[in-house]
Amino acid sequence: MDSPINSQKTVSDDDEIDYSVKPEFYDSDLDDKDELWMISKRDGRPSDAVLSCPACFTTVCLECQRHEQYVTQYRAVFVVNCRVDKDTVLQEKGMPSKIGKRRRDSEMQETDSAESEKVNRVFCSACSTEIGVVDGEEIYHFFNVIPSEP
């Protein structure tokens, strides 16, 4: 069996780092700066979560409210990185009581009926994953997103 050449002389990368020099890409105040940026974007208003696309992790909402009954659903007025499909109008009876895959498939349908609320599908603008719907009052209802602490 052959043994690795100079296996006794292998040096860790850690041994080659000069800790007396401040790292070029390190900013000890970055978390504080990020928090101030987020507060300025929300004008000081609280948010239940920051929402991201489940496929590509692109941020789609900085300020939202969690649904009272369905904790994996959120609603928002201000969104980013979202594309609305205005060509396809869906209808939902009793919107937004529950928007989930089963209900979306069985009760949401293309229609022009005036008795139900009309909604349009919302997609991530980066990867085109469907992440929710927007209603006629321009309130976004997210049901396919990843929440993180604000």
C-alpha positions in Angstrom: 0.0 0.0 0.0 1.2 3.5 -0.9 1.0 6.1 1.8 0.3 9.8 1.0 3.4 11.8 0.2 4.6 14.0 3.1 1.5 13.0 5.2 3.4 14.0 8.3 4.1 17.5 7.0 0.5 18.4 6.0 -0.3 21.9 7.3 -3.7 23.1 8.1 -5.0 26.3 6.3 -5.7 27.6 9.8 -1.9 27.7 10.4 -1.4 29.9 7.4 -3.9 32.6 8.4 -2.5 35.9 9.8 -4.9 36.8 12.5 -3.2 40.2 13.2 -4.7 41.6 10.0 -8.4 42.5 9.9 -10.2 40.3 7.3 -11.0 42.3 4.1 -14.7 41.2 3.9 -15.7 41.3 7.5 -17.9 43.9 9.0 -18.7 43.5 12.7 -21.5 46.1 12.4 -23.2 44.4 9.4 -26.1 42.9 11.5 -26.9 46.3 13.0 -26.8 47.9 9.5 -29.1 45.2 8.1 -31.6 45.7 10.9 -31.7 49.4 10.3 -32.2 48.9 6.6 -35.1 46.5 7.3 -36.7 49.0 9.7 -36.4 51.8 7.2 -38.0 49.6 4.5 -41.0 48.8 6.7 -41.3 52.4 8.1 -41.1 51.0 11.6 -44.2 48.8 11.1 -43.9 45.2 12.6 -44.1 42.1 10.5 -44.9 38.5 11.3 -42.2 37.2 8.9 -40.0 37.8 6.0 -41.2 35.6 3.1 -39.1 33.8 0.6 -39.7 31.6 -2.5 -39.5 27.9 -1.6 -37.6 27.1 -4.8 -35.0 29.7 -5.1 -35.1 31.5 -1.7 -35.7 34.9 -3.3 -37.3 37.4 -0.9 -40.9 38.1 -1.9 -42.2 40.0 1.1 -40.7 42.1 3.9 -43.9 43.0 5.7 -46.8 40.6 6.2 -49.5 39.2 8.6 -49.8 35.6 9.4 -53.3 34.1 8.9 -55.1 33.7 12.2 -56.2 30.1 11.6 -53.8 28.7 8.9 -50.3 29.5 10.3 -48.6 28.6 7.0 -50.5 31.3 5.1 -49.7 35.1 5.0 -51.2 38.2 3.6 -49.5 41.4 2.4 -49.9 44.6 0.5 -46.3 45.4 -0.3 -44.3 42.7 -2.1 -41.1 42.4 -4.1 -39.9 40.0 -6.7 -43.4 38.9 -7.6 -45.1 38.5 -11.0 -48.9 38.5 -11.3 -50.6 36.4 -14.0 -53.2 38.9 -15.2 -54.2 36.7 -18.1 -55.8 34.0 -16.0 -58.6 35.0 -13.5 -59.5 32.5 -10.9 -62.5 32.6 -8.6 -62.7 31.8 -4.9 -65.8 31.5 -2.9 -65.4 32.9 0.6 -61.9 34.2 -0.1 -59.5 33.9 1.8 -60.8 31.3 4.2 -58.4 28.6 3.1 -56.1 28.5 0.2 -54.3 25.2 -0.1 -53.5 22.7 -2.9 -56.6 20.7 -2.5 -58.9 23.7 -2.3 -57.1 25.4 -5.1 -57.6 22.4 -7.4 -61.2 21.8 -6.5 -62.8 25.2 -5.8 -60.7 27.7 -7.7 -61.5 27.8 -11.3 -61.3 30.1 -14.3 -64.5 32.1 -14.3 -66.2 35.4 -14.8 -68.9 35.0 -12.1 -69.6 38.2 -10.1 -70.8 36.3 -7.0 -67.3 35.1 -6.1 -64.1 37.0 -5.5 -61.7 37.0 -8.4 -58.0 36.4 -7.9 -54.9 36.1 -10.0 -52.0 33.8 -9.5 -48.7 35.2 -8.1 -45.4 33.8 -9.1 -41.8 34.3 -8.0 -40.2 36.6 -10.6 -36.9 34.9 -10.3 -37.9 31.2 -10.9 -41.7 31.3 -11.8 -42.8 29.2 -8.8 -46.4 29.8 -7.9 -46.4 31.3 -4.4 -49.9 32.7 -3.9 -52.7 34.8 -5.3 -53.7 38.5 -5.3 -57.3 39.6 -4.9 -59.2 42.5 -6.4 -58.2 44.8 -3.5 -54.6 44.1 -4.3 -54.0 42.1 -1.2 -51.5 39.2 -1.7 -52.3 35.9 -0.1 -49.2 33.7 0.2 -49.5 30.0 0.7 -46.4 28.5 -0.8 -43.6 30.5 0.8 -40.8 30.0 3.4 -41.2 32.3 6.4 -38.2 33.6 8.5 -38.0 35.8 11.5 -38.2 39.5 10.7 
